[in-house]
Amino acid sequence: MDAQGRGRADDIDPADQWVLNPNTGEYELRLGPSAPQSAVPGPRRPRSSDVAPPARGRKEAAGRPRREGTGREGSGREGSGREAARREGAGREGARREGAGRENRSRETGRRDAQGREAARREGAAREGAGRAVPPPRRRRGAPEEPPPGRRGRRPVKKSSKGKKILLWTGGTMAFVLVAGAGAAYLYVQHLNDNIASVSDDGASTGGFEKDKAINILLIGTDKRTGKGNESYGDAGSVGHADTTILLHVSKDRSNATALSIPRDLIVDVPDCPTTQDDGSQKVIPGTQRVRFNTSLGQDGRTPSCTMRTVTELTGVKPDNFMVADFNAVKTLTSAVGGVEVCLGKDIDDPDSHLKLSKGTHTIEGEQALAFVRTRHAVGFGGDLSRIGLQQQFLSALMRKLKSNDTLTSPSKMLDLAEAGTEALTVDSQLDSIGKLKDLGLELGKLNVKNLTFTTVPVIDNPTEKVKATVVLDDSKATQVFNMIRNDVSFTAVKQKKKKEAAAVAARLKGDQAPASEVRVRILNGGAVSGSAQKMLQYLQVEEGVTKSENAGNAPEALRKTTLEYAPEQADQARRLAAIMGLSGSAMKPGDSVTNSQGLPAITLTLGKDFEGAGVPLTAPDKAPEGVDKSTADKVECAK
């Protein structure tokens, strides 16, 4: 039986079986043979008569009567040096020391003496080099006293060491995980950077988007058969034309956005395009007149920068950046988010696009998603304009899925998106890193999809064709649409730009207007096309009867917006000129009068960069023209 099994048989204290080994300085458990025990245990003796059992090797005869009141019977008389050493270093409080040498002293007095001797023994052991001994913790004031010495069942254990080891181990592990994680993240970012393919913008962009300005991104989808499984799509041997093109305009305050689809069959003029070649040299690809818009990419070696220049020529909007996607982009992005939901108003079975879906809603991804955006013969009028409607519905669904919690809270989907996006897209040289794409994504992420409007450049059938195959601009509507985008006007009713204009500014247009013949005005060119001041002078004098006008040359500095400055007493003249030119209240600047060449007071008209020509109104429209198709990304519309 071990010490615990022996219990209190024959009054043996298990604590006394722990013996200090003077050679090692460590305590050892020594289980010697027990003294003979009576068949029936007798009553326990009083504490003062408790005695220690013989240690291993003790030469005391079994059953020898013990002498009452000696406390440490035989320790000195037997002359056992080993026993004395054991007694001196046992570390026990000595259960039977309470009456040593003083039989008449009370039990409490004996206990205190024993505690004093124990403290002295510990101090001596420390001096002798037992450096492992640790002084017992001090009892806090008010805490209960320790149990009487000599009756503890086992040695005290240092509990703090294990806790420290666990803390050190977990802390070290966490540090390793963080360092390893940071290293893995860095490697993954490098991997994503390696995925990104970029092409020079050849100076066709603004130099890249800025966080405090409106953003214009040109999105281009090509019909090139690159990528696995795409051999049966698009035109055989296509050089990669601009099959799908969308100008995405995001407002300066990020409250709204417009996605303007440009039909691939729209007749446009493609300008000369300086293009960076593979060897780094520059080559100017000659422009062509009255050709399909889709030839602005791929044809004659044209790069996306040439499509950029064509869009600027068409709309007056200079894109900040471009992104080019191939067939794989549709497949991989939809799979990355787990599919997008689309709606059909009728059954579709299109052998050309390989799309076969029943009427109603469906979740599509991969090959099926690609077939959906390529379908045109089975919807609408069966042409490219009908397919644009499908593509806008698809992009609306993709935007909703990208913004949903199901995607944003899924790390695996976000990683798949990062992988798919960087592999499937080719970007301009201003967006050639994951950090730049992240910054753009954060700006676009501020947009509420309900304020993302999809619309299409207003067009009509080409009147010169008997068999209708191409389209041309509907000038009566297209000019207004382009003007809204240039002036950052929302196609949705989003706070309507400070409720159109502040009341105080709008009030400048209210009041009497002087006759046109009484308006004296000096015209300055402050950033408009060269010769604009002279043309404006001729228009005012000949067409509008403002005969007291004069060309005052160039302004001292260029202005982004056209302004009209006047003194308070000239407000009626300013209101007349503003009405003639279509100026807004914000263009009218109360200020000082100037003197014209005849020495008479005059108002000052400065033509800014927004001036588009004499007779062209400068007031930005506050809503889309009637008849322009538009939809918002938050609503599901079924294709018909």
C-alpha positions in Angstrom: 0.0 0.0 0.0 1.2 3.5 -0.7 1.1 6.4 1.7 -2.5 7.2 0.9 -3.5 3.6 1.3 -1.9 3.3 4.6 -4.1 6.1 5.8 -3.8 6.6 9.6 -3.1 2.9 10.4 -1.1 2.7 13.6 -1.1 6.5 13.7 1.3 6.8 10.7 1.4 10.2 9.1 1.9 10.0 5.3 3.7 13.3 5.4 6.5 11.7 7.4 7.2 9.3 4.5 8.7 12.2 2.5 12.4 12.2 3.2 15.0 14.8 2.2 17.9 13.2 0.4 21.0 15.1 1.5 22.9 14.1 -1.6 20.4 15.4 -4.1 18.6 18.0 -2.1 15.2 16.5 -3.3 12.4 15.0 -1.3 11.8 11.3 -1.8 8.9 9.0 -0.9 10.2 6.1 1.2 7.7 3.3 2.0 9.2 1.2 4.8 7.5 -1.9 6.3 4.8 -0.9 8.7 4.9 -1.8 12.3 2.7 -4.8 13.4 -0.9 -3.7 13.8 -3.5 -5.0 16.1 -6.4 -6.9 14.5 -8.9 -4.4 15.9 -7.7 -0.8 15.8 -7.9 0.9 19.1 -9.1 4.4 19.8 -7.0 7.3 18.4 -4.6 8.7 20.9 -4.8 12.4 21.8 -2.8 14.7 19.4 -0.2 15.3 22.0 0.7 11.7 22.1 0.9 11.2 18.4 4.2 9.5 17.4 6.0 9.1 14.2 6.4 5.7 12.6 9.8 4.1 12.4 11.7 5.1 9.3 13.2 2.5 6.9 16.2 0.8 8.6 15.2 1.9 12.1 16.5 -0.6 14.7 13.5 -0.3 17.0 11.8 -3.5 18.0 8.3 -4.0 16.8 5.8 -3.5 19.6 8.3 -1.8 21.9 6.3 0.4 24.3 6.5 4.1 23.6 7.2 6.6 26.3 4.5 9.1 26.9 5.1 12.7 26.3 8.5 12.5 24.7 7.1 13.9 21.4 10.1 12.9 19.3 10.7 9.5 20.8 14.1 7.9 20.1 15.4 10.6 17.8 18.3 11.5 20.0 18.7 8.3 22.1 19.1 6.0 19.1 21.9 8.2 17.8 20.8 7.6 14.3 22.5 10.4 12.2 20.5 9.5 9.2 17.3 9.9 11.2 18.5 13.2 12.6 19.2 14.4 9.0 15.8 13.2 7.9 14.1 15.0 10.8 16.1 18.1 10.2 15.3 18.4 6.4 11.9 16.7 6.1 10.2 20.1 5.5 7.3 19.0 7.5 5.9 21.2 10.2 6.5 18.2 12.6 3.2 17.0 13.9 4.6 15.7 17.1 6.9 18.6 18.1 4.4 20.3 20.3 5.6 18.9 23.5 9.4 18.4 22.9 11.2 18.9 26.2 8.2 20.6 27.7 5.5 18.1 28.7 3.6 20.5 30.8 3.3 23.2 28.1 0.0 23.5 26.4 -0.6 22.1 22.9 -0.7 25.6 21.4 2.6 26.6 22.9 4.2 23.4 21.5 2.9 24.1 18.1 4.3 27.6 18.0 7.7 26.3 19.1 7.6 23.7 16.4 6.8 26.5 13.8 9.8 28.5 15.0 12.1 25.6 14.7 10.8 24.8 11.2 11.5 28.4 10.1 15.0 28.1 11.5 15.5 24.8 9.7 14.4 26.4 6.4 16.8 29.3 6.8 19.6 26.9 7.5 18.8 24.8 4.6 19.0 27.9 2.3 22.4 28.8 3.7 23.7 25.3 3.0 23.0 25.6 -0.7 19.6 23.9 -1.2 18.8 26.7 -3.6 15.5 25.1 -4.6 13.9 25.8 -1.3 11.3 28.7 -1.5 10.1 30.5 1.6 6.5 29.9 2.3 4.1 32.8 1.3 3.3 35.2 4.0 -0.2 35.0 5.5 -2.2 38.0 4.6 -3.7 40.0 7.4 -7.1 38.6 8.4 -6.5 35.3 6.6 -7.1 32.1 8.6 -4.1 30.4 10.0 -2.6 27.4 8.3 -3.7 23.9 9.6 -1.6 22.6 12.4 1.8 21.4 11.2 2.6 17.8 10.8 -0.9 16.7 9.5 -0.7 17.6 5.8 -1.3 14.7 3.5 1.1 15.7 0.7 3.8 18.2 -0.3 2.6 21.6 -1.5 2.8 22.0 -5.3 3.9 25.2 -7.1 0.9 25.9 -9.2 2.2 29.0 -11.0 4.8 27.2 -13.0 2.4 25.2 -15.2 0.3 28.3 -15.8 3.3 30.2 -16.9 4.4 27.4 -19.2 0.9 27.4 -20.8 0.9 31.1 -21.2 4.3 31.1 -22.8 3.4 28.3 -25.1 0.2 29.8 -26.3 1.7 33.3 -26.5 4.6 31.9 -28.6 2.2 29.9 -30.7 0.0 33.0 -31.3 3.0 35.1 -32.2 4.0 32.4 -34.7 0.5 32.3 -36.2 0.5 36.1 -36.6 3.9 36.2 -38.2 3.1 33.2 -40.4 -0.3 34.7 -41.2 1.2 38.1 -42.1 3.8 36.3 -44.3 1.1 34.2 -46.0 -1.0 37.4 -46.5 1.9 39.1 -48.1 2.6 36.1 -50.3 -1.1 36.0 -51.3 -1.1 39.7 -52.2 2.0 39.1 -54.3 0.2 36.2 -55.9 -2.8 38.5 -56.7 -0.5 41.1 -58.1 1.0 38.5 -60.3 -2.5 37.6 -61.6 -3.1 41.2 -62.8 -2.5 42.0 -66.4 -2.2 45.6 -67.4 -1.9 47.6 -70.5 -0.8 51.2 -71.0 -3.5 53.9 -71.2 -1.3 55.8 -73.7 -2.3 59.1 -72.1 -5.9 58.6 -73.0 -7.1 58.7 -69.4 -7.2 61.4 -66.7 -4.3 59.7 -65.0 -6.5 57.6 -62.7 -9.4 58.1 -60.4 -9.2 60.4 -57.4 -11.0 59.9 -54.1 -12.4 63.4 -53.9 -13.7 63.6 -57.4 -16.4 61.9 -59.6 -15.2 58.6 -61.0 -15.5 57.4 -64.6 -14.5 53.8 -65.4 -14.7 52.3 -68.8 -15.7 48.6 -68.7 -15.1 46.6 -71.9 -16.0 43.0 -72.7 -14.3 41.5 -75.7 -15.4 38.7 -78.0 -12.0 37.1 -78.2 -11.9 33.3 -77.7 -9.2 33.3 -75.1 -9.5 30.9 -72.1 -10.3 27.3 -71.6 -13.6 26.1 -73.0 -14.3 29.3 -75.1 -13.5 28.0 -78.5 -17.2 27.9 -79.6 -18.0 31.4 -78.5 -17.7 34.7 -80.3 -16.4 35.2 -83.9 -13.9 32.7 -85.1 -10.5 34.4 -85.3 -11.7 37.6 -83.7 -8.9 40.0 -82.7 -11.0 40.9 -79.7 -13.5 43.7 -80.5 -15.3 45.9 -77.9 -18.3 43.7 -77.9 -19.8 45.1 -74.7 -18.9 48.6 -73.4 -20.2 50.4 -70.4 -19.2 53.8 -69.1 -19.6 53.7 -65.3 -20.0 57.2 -63.8 -19.9 57.4 -59.9 -20.9 60.8 -58.5 -18.4 62.8 -56.5 -20.4 62.3 -53.2 -20.8 58.5 -54.0 -24.5 58.8 -53.5 -25.4 57.6 -57.0 -24.0 56.2 -60.2 -24.9 55.7 -63.9 -23.9 52.8 -66.0 -24.2 53.9 -69.6 -24.2 51.1 -72.2 -22.7 52.0 -75.6 -24.1 49.8 -78.5 -21.4 47.9 -80.3 -23.1 48.7 -83.7 -23.2 52.5 -83.1 -21.7 54.4 -85.9 -18.8 56.7 -84.6 -15.6 58.3 -85.6 -12.5 56.5 -84.2 -9.7 59.1 -83.7 -6.0 58.6 -84.3 -4.6 56.5 -81.4 -1.0 56.7 -80.1 -0.3 53.1 -79.0 2.5 51.5 -77.0 3.9 48.5 -78.8 5.2 45.3 -77.2 8.8 46.6 -77.5 7.9 49.8 -75.8 7.9 52.0 -78.9 5.0 54.3 -79.8 2.9 53.9 -82.9 0.0 56.1 -84.1 -2.8 54.0 -85.5 -4.8 56.1 -88.0 -8.4 56.9 -87.1 -11.4 55.9 -89.3 -14.6 57.7 -89.9 -18.1 56.4 -89.6 -17.4 52.9 -88.5 -18.9 50.6 -85.8 -17.9 51.4 -82.3 -16.7 47.9 -81.6 -13.8 48.4 -84.0 -12.3 50.8 -81.6 -10.6 47.8 -80.0 -8.6 45.1 -81.7 -9.0 46.4 -85.2 -5.7 47.3 -86.8 -3.9 46.6 -83.5 -6.0 49.1 -81.4 -5.7 48.7 -77.7 -8.2 49.7 -74.9 -6.7 53.2 -74.9 -8.1 53.7 -78.3 -11.6 52.8 -77.1 -11.0 55.3 -74.3 -10.3 58.1 -76.9 -13.4 57.1 -78.9 -15.6 57.3 -75.8 -14.2 60.7 -75.0 -14.9 61.9 -78.5 -18.4 60.5 -78.4 -19.6 61.7 -75.0 -17.2 64.4 -73.9 -16.4 62.4 -70.8 -12.7 61.4 -70.3 -12.5 58.1 -68.4 -10.2 57.7 -65.4 -9.5 54.1 -65.9 -10.5 51.0 -68.0 -11.1 47.3 -67.3 -11.3 44.7 -70.0 -13.0 41.3 -69.4 -13.1 38.2 -71.5 -15.6 35.3 -71.6 -13.9 33.8 -68.5 -14.7 36.8 -66.3 -18.4 36.1 -66.5 -18.0 32.5 -65.7 -15.5 32.8 -62.9 -17.0 35.8 -61.1 -20.5 34.3 -61.0 -19.1 31.0 -59.7 -17.1 32.8 -57.1 -20.3 34.4 -55.6 -22.3 31.2 -55.8 -24.4 32.3 -58.8 -26.7 35.3 -59.5 -30.5 35.4 -59.8 -32.1 36.5 -63.1 -35.6 36.5 -64.3 -37.2 35.6 -67.7 -40.6 36.7 -68.8 -40.8 33.8 -71.2 -39.2 30.5 -72.1 -35.9 30.9 -73.9 -34.2 28.3 -76.1 -31.4 30.0 -78.1 -29.2 27.6 -80.1 -26.7 30.3 -80.9 -25.9 31.2 -77.2 -26.8 27.7 -75.9 -29.2 29.2 -73.3 -32.2 27.1 -72.5 -34.2 28.4 -69.5 -37.9 28.4 -68.6 -40.0 31.4 -67.7 -39.4 32.7 -64.1 -36.4 33.2 -61.9 -33.2 31.2 -62.0 -29.8 31.2 -60.3 -27.1 31.0 -63.0 -23.3 30.7 -62.9 -20.4 29.6 -65.1 -21.2 28.5 -68.6 -24.9 29.2 -68.2 -24.2 32.8 -67.0 -22.1 33.4 -70.1 -24.9 32.0 -72.3 -27.3 34.4 -70.7 -25.3 37.6 -71.4 -24.6 36.5 -75.0 -28.3 35.8 -75.8 -29.9 38.2 -78.3 -31.9 36.3 -80.9 -34.4 35.0 -78.4 -35.2 38.2 -76.6 -36.7 41.6 -77.7 -36.1 42.5 -81.3 -33.3 39.9 -81.6 -30.5 42.5 -81.9 -27.7 44.0 -79.9 -29.9 46.5 -78.2 -32.1 43.6 -76.8 -28.9 41.9 -75.5 -27.9 45.0 -73.8 -31.1 44.8 -71.7 -30.1 41.2 -70.6 -26.6 42.3 -69.8 -27.8 45.2 -67.6 -30.2 42.8 -65.7 -27.2 40.4 -65.2 -24.9 43.2 -63.9 -27.7 44.4 -61.6 -28.0 40.9 -60.2 -24.2 40.6 -59.8 -24.1 43.9 -58.0 -26.8 42.9 -55.6 -25.0 39.6 -54.9 -21.7 41.3 -54.4 -23.2 43.7 -51.9 -25.2 41.0 -50.0 -24.2 39.8 -46.6 -24.0 36.3 -48.0 -20.9 37.4 -50.0 -19.4 40.0 -47.8 -19.4 37.8 -44.7 -17.9 34.7 -46.5 -14.1 34.7 -46.5 -14.0 31.9 -49.0 -16.2 33.8 -51.5 -14.2 37.0 -51.0 -11.0 35.1 -51.7 -12.6 33.4 -54.7 -13.7 36.9 -56.0 -10.2 38.3 -55.5 -8.7 35.3 -57.4 -11.3 35.4 -60.2 -11.2 39.2 -60.6 -7.5 39.5 -60.8 -7.2 36.6 -63.2 -10.1 37.5 -65.6 -9.5 41.3 -65.9 -7.0 43.3 -67.8 -6.6 46.9 -66.4 -4.9 50.1 -67.4 -1.4 50.9 -66.0 -2.9 53.1 -63.4 -4.7 50.1 -61.7 -1.9 47.6 -61.9 -1.8 46.5 -58.3 -4.1 44.9 -55.8 -3.7 47.9 -53.6 -5.0 50.3 -56.2 -7.9 47.9 -57.1 -8.7 47.8 -53.4 -8.9 51.6 -53.1 -11.2 51.7 -56.1 -13.3 48.9 -54.7 -13.7 50.9 -51.4 -14.9 53.9 -53.3 -17.4 51.9 -55.3 -18.5 50.1 -52.1 -19.9 53.3 -50.7 -22.6 53.3 -53.4 -26.2 52.1 -52.6 -27.3 49.8 -55.5 -30.8 51.4 -55.5 -29.1 54.5 -56.8 -27.2 52.8 -59.6 -29.0 53.5 -62.8 -28.5 51.5 -66.0 -29.2 53.2 -69.3 -28.2 53.1 -72.9 -26.9 55.8 -75.3 -30.1 57.0 -77.1 -29.9 55.8 -80.7 -32.1 55.4 -83.8 -31.7 53.1 -86.8 -29.2 54.2 -89.3 -31.3 56.1 -91.9 -28.8 55.3 -94.7 -29.3 51.6 -94.5 -32.1 49.7 -96.2 -31.4 46.6 -94.1 -31.0 47.9 -90.6 -27.8 46.7 -89.1 -26.3 49.7 -87.4 -27.5 52.6 -85.3 -26.7 56.3 -85.0 -27.0 58.8 -82.2 -30.4 60.3 -81.4 -29.1 63.8 -81.0 -32.3 65.1 -79.4 -31.7 62.9 -76.4 -28.1 61.8 -76.4 -26.7 65.3 -75.9 -28.7 65.7 -72.7 -27.6 62.3 -71.4 -23.9 63.1 -72.0 -24.4 66.5 -70.4 -25.9 65.0 -67.3 -22.9 62.7 -66.8 -20.4 65.4 -67.5 -22.1 67.6 -64.9 -22.4 64.8 -62.3 -26.2 64.8 -62.4 -28.0 61.7 -61.1 -30.5 59.8 -63.2 -32.3 58.9 -60.0 -33.9 61.3 -57.6 -31.1 61.3 -55.1 -31.4 64.5 -53.1 -31.4 66.3 -56.5 -28.1 68.0 -56.0 -28.9 70.1 -52.9 -32.5 70.3 -54.1 -31.4 71.6 -57.5 -29.8 74.8 -56.2 -29.9 76.7 -53.0 -32.7 79.2 -52.9 -30.4 82.2 -52.6 -28.5 81.2 -55.7 -31.7 80.5 -57.7 -33.1 83.9 -56.7 -30.4 85.6 -58.8 -32.3 84.7 -61.9 -35.6 86.2 -60.6 -36.5 89.8 -61.3 -36.7 92.3 -64.1 -34.6 91.8 -67.2 -33.2 94.7 -69.2 -33.7 94.8 -73.0 -31.0 93.0 -75.0 -30.0 96.3 -76.6 -29.2 97.8 -73.2 -26.9 95.0 -72.1 -23.2 96.1 -72.0 -20.9 93.1 -71.8 -17.2 92.4 -72.2 -16.4 88.8 -73.3 -13.3 87.0 -72.1 -12.0 83.5 -73.1 -11.2 81.7 -69.8 -10.5 78.2 -71.0 -12.9 77.6 -73.9 -11.7 76.6 -77.4 -9.6 79.3 -79.1 -11.8 81.8 -81.0 -14.8 81.1 -78.8 -15.0 84.8 -77.5 -15.2 86.1 -81.1 -17.9 83.6 -82.0 -19.9 84.4 -79.0 -19.6 88.1 -79.8 -21.0 87.5 -83.3 -23.8 85.4 -81.9 -24.9 88.0 -79.4 -24.8 90.9 -81.8 -26.4 89.2 -84.8 -28.7 86.6 -83.3 -29.7 88.1 -79.9 -29.4 91.8 -80.5 -26.8 92.5 -77.7 -25.1 95.2 -79.8 -23.2 96.8 -76.9 -20.9 93.8 -76.5 -17.2 93.5 -77.2 -14.4 90.9 -77.3 -11.9 91.6 -74.5 -9.5 88.8 -75.3 -8.2 86.1 -72.9 -9.0 86.0 -69.2 -6.0 86.1 -66.8 -6.7 82.5 -65.7 -8.6 79.5 -66.9 -12.0 78.6 -65.4 -13.7 75.3 -65.3 -17.2 76.9 -65.4 -18.5 79.9 -67.3 -19.2 82.9 -65.1 -21.0 86.2 -65.4 -19.9 89.0 -63.0 -22.0 92.1 -62.4 -22.6 95.0 -59.9 -25.9 95.2 -58.0 -27.2 97.9 -60.3 -26.5 95.8 -63.3 -28.5 92.8 -62.1 -31.2 93.3 -64.7 -28.7 93.2 -67.5 -27.1 90.1 -66.1 -30.5 88.3 -65.9 -31.1 89.1 -69.5 -27.8 87.7 -70.6 -28.2 84.6 -68.4 -31.6 83.9 -70.0 -30.0 84.2 -73.5 -27.1 81.8 -72.7 -29.0 79.4 -70.5 -26.8 80.2 -67.4 -27.7 78.8 -64.0 -27.9 81.0 -60.9 -24.6 79.5 -59.7 -22.9 81.0 -62.8 -23.9 84.5 -61.8 -21.4 86.2 -59.6 -22.4 89.4 -57.9 -19.3 91.6 -57.8 -17.9 94.7 -59.4 -18.6 96.6 -62.6 -15.9 97.1 -65.2 -15.3 99.7 -67.8 -15.6 98.9 -71.5 -13.5 100.3 -74.4 -15.9 103.3 -74.5 -15.4 104.1 -70.8 -18.9 102.9 -69.9 -19.8 100.4 -67.1 -20.2 96.9 -68.3 -20.7 93.3 -67.0 -18.1 90.6 -67.6 -18.8 87.2 -69.3 -15.9 84.7 -68.9 -16.2 81.6 -71.1 -15.0 78.6 -69.1 -14.0 75.1 -70.2 -17.6 74.0 -70.1 -18.5 76.4 -73.0 -19.6 74.2 -75.9 -20.4 76.9 -78.5 -22.5 79.9 -79.1 -26.2 79.2 -78.7 -25.6 76.0 -76.7 -27.3 76.2 -73.2 -24.9 75.9 -70.3 -27.5 74.9 -67.7 -27.1 71.2 -66.8 -30.4 69.2 -67.1 -31.8 68.0 -63.8 -33.5 64.9 -65.1 -33.2 62.4 -68.0 -35.0 63.2 -71.2 -38.3 61.6 -71.9 -38.2 58.2 -73.6 -34.7 57.2 -72.4 -34.8 53.6 -71.0 -33.4 53.2 -67.6 -33.5 50.8 -64.7 -31.9 50.6 -61.2 -29.7 47.9 -59.9 -31.9 47.2 -56.8 -34.9 45.9 -58.8 -35.3 42.6 -60.6 -36.7 43.0 -64.1 -37.6 40.0 -66.3 -36.3 39.8 -69.8 -38.9 39.5 -72.5 
